[in-house]
Amino acid sequence: MSEYHQPVLLTQSVDALVLNPDGVYADATFGGGGHSREILSRLSPKGRLIAFDRDADAGANALEDSRFKLIHNNFRFIHNYALIEAPDGLDGILADLGVSSHQFDTAERGFSFRFDAPLDMRMNVQGAKTAADIVNSYTQEELERIFKIYGEVENARKLAQLIVKSRSQARILSTGDLDNAIAEALPSFAEHKYLAKVYQALRIEVNDEMRSLEKFLEGAARSLRKGGRLAVITYHSLEDRMVKNFIRSGSVDGQEDKDIFGRSAAPMRAALRKPAVPHEAEISSNTRARSAKLRVAEKI
């Protein structure tokens, strides 16, 4: 588990989540199973845990526990399974939205610019669209949009222009090809930080992450019983804003629905006054935790 992925905000998230040891819980992003193990350690023999992961590699970490069930699917479909596994409602749902260390560190998955590897980035390797498909087929305007919105890259237009120019000479098929194609746009003082934004944008587009998160939040709210809790760990401003908006208003765009009496129709309310963040000791032992935020909400 520790080699596959080191769980972030482990104690804080599970402390806030598991209030009923006899309940039914869901780990929406199983990965290396660190959060799932901690949840199970808090449950009684009556408690149960279902977990989701669309990456087939995560199956190797499945837990040998009769109270546990791993589902190989996207967490956006959580409500479909909750209707079967917990018809009276789930007691808690946890989601860690970070990419697993295993995915970053497995060169052939193409998630990291640290390796010269096929430009893939699919969390589900059966998915149809790779990062190479995107950089070689999207229009300049489409590329500019994803780099600007999903990567928050300041010179997104120049970046898109360089990719279109490079692919007109030869297809961009590897991480090395991409890095060379955009080399002119890289700031000398923060090259790695810039590349991280570029790769983040492509990964989000490949895996339809923002739409999946929206559908997950909606499904999670429908799947929880009254008083059930949702704990979400985010790593960048886009997803954190969506989670914050959903908890506050019931919509990822922050548009609050109200009933005929003017009362908020939001299904959740914040259970923490402000998001929890990792302690310095955790960041020192796991640098990937440095941008993590934990938001917790309760079903009204």
N, C-alpha and C positions, 0 to 999 in steps of 0.2 A: 504493500500500500504506500509506504513512504517513498519508494522509488517511483511509483506511478504518479502520485500527486500528494502533496502535503496539505491537509485541510486547513483552511483559513478561518479565523474567528470561531474556532471549534467550540470552546466552552461557552462563550457569550451567546452564540446562536442556539445551541441546544438547551441551555438554561432558559432562554426566552421561549423556546418552542414547546418543550415537553412538560405539560402541566398535569396530564392525566396518564399515569403509568399503564392503565388498562386500555388506552385508546388505540386508534388506527392512524398511522402517520405516513407521510410520503416524503421521500428524498427525491426531488425532481431532477437532480443532476448527480448521479451516483459516482461516476469517475473512479477514483481509487477506493471508495467505500469508507473513507475516514469519518465523515459525518454520520453515515449509516451505522457504523459500529458504535459510535457514541450514543446515538438515539436508542439503539437496541439495548445498550447497557443501562438505560434509564427505564426500560419497559418491564412490566411484570410478565409472567407466563401468558397472561391473557392478551397482552398488547401485540400489535402487528405493525409491520413496516413494508410498504411497497416502494420500489425505487425505479427510476427511469434513466436510461442513457441511450442515445442514438448511435454511439460509437461502439461497434462490436468488440473492440479491444477491451472495453470495460467488463465484459462478461467474464474475463479471467479472474476478476476480483470478487465475483459473487460470493456472498456469505453463506456458510453452512449453518443455517439456523432455521428451524421450522416456522419461525415467526416472520421470516423474510421472503420477499418475492421480487425478482428483478425483471423489468419489462424493457425489451429492446425497442424503444420508440422515442420520438420527439416529445418533450414535456408539454408541448402545446396541446396534446391530446389528453391531458391529465383527467379532465372531467369524464371522458368516455370510460376510462378505467375506474375512476372513483365510483361511478354509478354501480359498477359490478362489485368492486372490492370493499366499498364502504357505503352502502345504500343509505345509511343514517347520517352520513357526513364524516369527513376526515377531522381528526382532532388537531392536526397540524401539518404544514407543508413547508419544507425547506428547499431553497434553490441557491446554489453557488454558481454565479454566472461566469466565473472565470474559465478560461481554457486550461485544461489539465496540463501539468508539467510533462506528462507522457507525450501528449500531442506536440508540444513545443520541442521536446527533446528527441523525438523520433524524426530523423532527417527526411525520410521519404514521404512524410505527411505534408511537407512543404509549408508549415506554419511559421517557420522562423528564417530570418535572413542570415542566421549564424551558419547555415549550411547551404551548399550549392546542391539543390535537389529539385525534383519536378515541382512545378508551381501548382499545387493541388489545393490544400486547405479545407477539404471536405471533412466535417465531423462524422458524417456517415459516408463511408467510402463507396456505398452503393448509389450515392447521389449523382445526378446527371451532370451537374455543372461544376467545373473546377475554376480556380483562379486564372489558369491559363486561358480557358474559354472566355472569361470576362475581358482580360487585357487584349485579347486578339480579336474580339468581335463587337464589343461595345463601341458606340460612337464616341467621339471626343467629348460631346456634351454629357453623355451618360457617365463617362469616366470622371469628368470634372465634378459631377453631382455627388458621386459616392465618396470621392476623396474629400470633398468639402464638407459633406454632411456626416459621414461615418468616421472620417479620420480627422476632421477639423483641421485640415491642412490649409495653410494660408495661400500658398501659390498653386492651388489645385488646377487652375487652367494651364499653367506651364507644364505641370506634371502630366496632364492628359495629352498635351501637345507632343511632349517627348515620347510618350508611349506610342502614339499613333505614328509618329515619324519613324521610330525604331521598327515597329512591326511591318511597315511598308517595305523594309529591306529584308527582314527575316522574322519568322514567328518567335514570339517570346514564350519559351517553354519551361524555363527553370527560374529559380530564385536568382541565380547569377545573371541570367539574361535580363531580368527585371531591374536588378540593381544597376547593371551597366546602362540600361536604357534611360534611367532617371538620374544618373550620376551628376549631370549638370545642375539639377535642381536641389541637390543635397547641401544643406548648410554645413560648412566646415566645422563649426563650433558645436553642433548637436546632431551629427549624422545619424547616430543610433536611435535617438529619440524621434527623429523625422521618419526613419524607416519603420519604426514601430507603429506610427500612425498610418503609414501607407499600407502596411500588412494588416493592421486592424480593420481598415476600411474594406479591403478585399475579402477578408475572412467573414465580416458581417454580411457582405453581399452574397458570397458563396452559400452561406448557411441560412440566409433569410432570418438573421437573428432578431432584428427589431420586430418583425411581424410575429415571429414565434414567441417572443417575450410578451407582446400584447395579448396574443391568444392564450398564453399560459396564465397571465394575471387574471384574465376574465374567467378562465376555467377554474383557477384556484379559488376565486371568490365564490363561485357556484358550488364547489366541491366541499368547502368547509362547513361544519355545523356551526350553529350560533356559539360564539365564544372560542371557536377554533382559531389558531394562529398561523400567520404566514410570515416566514423569515426569509429575506432575500439579501444575498451578498452581491454587491455590484463592484465594478472595477473602473468604469469610465463614466464621464458625465452624461452621455446619451442615455444609457440604460438606467442610471441612477435617477435621472430626471423623470423617466417614464414610470419607475416604481414609486417615486415620491408623489407624482401627479395622481397615479391610480389610487394610492392610499388616501389621498386628500379628497379627490373628487369622483373616483370611480371610473376615470377615463385617463388614458396615457397622455392625452394632449392637454389635460387640465381643465377641460370643459365640464363643469358640474351640472348634472341633471338634478332637477327638483320636482317634487310631486305637486299636486294641485294646490297644496297649502304652503308652498314655498320651502318645504323642508328638503334637505339634501337627500338624494337617493343613493349616495355612495354606500357600498356594502361593507366597507372596512373603516376602521379608525386606527390611528397610530397608537402602538402600545409602548413606544419609546419616545421621549420628548425630542430627542435628536438621534441621528444614526450613531451606532457604536463603531469604533475604529480599532485596529490592532494596537496592542501595547508595543513599546519600543523593543522589548525582548523578542516578540514574535517577528517584527520586521527585520531584526538583526539576524534571526535564524532562517527567515524566508523572505527575501527581498520582493517576491511577487505579491506579498501581502500589503505592500506600502500604500497602495491606492484603494484598498478595500473599504467598503462601508456596509454596515449591516442595518437594514430597516426591518422593523417588526410591526405587524398590524394584526388586529383582532376582528373577526367577523361580528358584525352588529346583529 
